[in-house]
Amino acid sequence: MSFVSRRAASMPHSVFTTMDRAKARAREAGLDIIDLSIGSSDLPPPASVLDALCHAVPDTATHRYPMHSDTRELRSAAQGYFQGRFGVTLDVEREVLPLIGAQEGLAHLLLAVTDPGDTILLPDPGYPPYLGAARLASLDVHFLALREERDFLPDLGAIPEDVRRRAKVLLLNYPNNPTSATAPLPFFEDAARFCREHGLLLVHDHPYAEMTFGEYRAPSVLQVEGALDIAVELHSLSKSFHMGGFRVGFAAGNAQALAALARVKGAVDFHQYLGIQRAAAHALSLPPEVARAGAAVFQARRDALVQAMRAQGWEVQLPRASMYVWWELPPAAGQDSLEFAQQLAVQTGLVLAPGSAFGALGEGYVRFALVREPGALAGAVERLAAFLAKGVEGAS
Ligand SMILES: Cc1ncc(COP(=O)(O)O)c(C=O)c1O
């Protein structure tokens, strides 16, 4: 007898569970832990967002099941945000839908817009839940290589003809996790043209929209002319407003795809709690300087980490966005990023994400999440340098 479906059995094994065990061993050994493995913001949400939530909690109107009409406040705030930030006008009834986070949204969107056996184009390396979501929807996956020499942008022209014909969804994510690459609007224009020509839905996962540094502002796919015909973009409050645990975001874009998503979600959930929706609506209505202030904290951390790495003589890119630094391991680290990251954690207490967690092309890299203060990041580099100097056991 088995109570495990083939679907559940097909869910990818999480490398982060392995890393968690390595971290536990380091802790048991009494090591001080610097955990830079998970991209969960350590900053609090803006104080007025918490106030909005606190005000909502005693209001009994927020205690019932939220119906679609109850999501109007959040949809309107998302519409206002989109207009102000990207100059894109969305139909608040048809082109915006609240989500219980971008991750929930993607999994259900794939169930809503594809049929089993359809093909999806996924980035490699990419955010690990993409593969789980594709398997949940019983999709065939064709990976698009993100390589450093192409600035981690996929070569859409290199997709084989038969794959193009079969594919139903192209999934992109810029600013990118894990590479921290950004995409210029002309790349989105090419991607939109590709999707229109071949009948694909373009899904852009955009949780790092506000996690950008200096003068750089990440564009929206929906800024491309006619994009509402072929694209859906997933937004999240997790990074922009440090609300990862609140589980709230929204989808914007093609009305037909969003109507299908709403139907699928109708079988699964009743939307996020209304109090959290109100807090999210408040966050999206704040002046842009609020999100910029959070991003500036991450920018200072990026500077501290990259400066410390360069002081070691290591080559590393200065990211323009995201919460990550993606680093190609030096030869002294060996060939296996998971083995390297495990040993590093167990021996030094520094926990990084092994590149292989993000796909085959992530092998040979590690990802630093900028989730600690600059001093800790500089300390992390010192530990890493000492570890590399000592020589990694088993490294070739
Ligand atoms: C690329 C990407 N998409 C989605 C998410 C999850 O977003 P949410 O918290 O809105 O589900 C993350 C979180 O790290 C991410 O990096």
The ligand as a Tripos MOL2 file, in Angstrom:
@<TRIPOS>MOLECULE
LIG
   16    16     1     0     0
SMALL
NO_CHARGES

@<TRIPOS>ATOM
      1 C1         12.6150   34.0740   -7.9170 C.3       1 LIG1
      2 C2         11.7070   33.9510   -6.7560 C.ar      1 LIG1
      3 N1         10.3970   33.8000   -6.9670 N.ar      1 LIG1
      4 C3          9.5200   33.6940   -5.9340 C.ar      1 LIG1
      5 C4          9.9760   33.7480   -4.6300 C.ar      1 LIG1
      6 C5          8.9670   33.5920   -3.5230 C.3       1 LIG1
      7 O1          8.1550   34.7130   -3.4680 O.3       1 LIG1
      8 P1          6.9480   34.7340   -2.4460 P.3       1 LIG1
      9 O2          7.5050   34.8930   -1.0760 O.co2     1 LIG1
     10 O3          6.1090   35.8830   -2.8890 O.co2     1 LIG1
     11 O4          6.2230   33.4210   -2.6030 O.co2     1 LIG1
     12 C6         11.3340   33.8960   -4.3680 C.ar      1 LIG1
     13 C7         11.8360   33.8830   -2.9790 C.2       1 LIG1
     14 O5         12.9910   33.7740   -2.7070 O.2       1 LIG1
     15 C8         12.2160   34.0050   -5.4570 C.ar      1 LIG1
     16 O6         13.5300   34.1620   -5.2760 O.3       1 LIG1
@<TRIPOS>BOND
     1     1     2 1
     2     2     3 ar
     3     2    15 ar
     4     3     4 ar
     5     4     5 ar
     6     5     6 1
     7     5    12 ar
     8     6     7 1
     9     7     8 1
    10     8     9 2
    11     8    10 1
    12     8    11 1
    13    12    13 1
    14    12    15 ar
    15    13    14 2
    16    15    16 1
@<TRIPOS>SUBSTRUCTURE
     1 LIG1         1 GROUP 0 **** ****
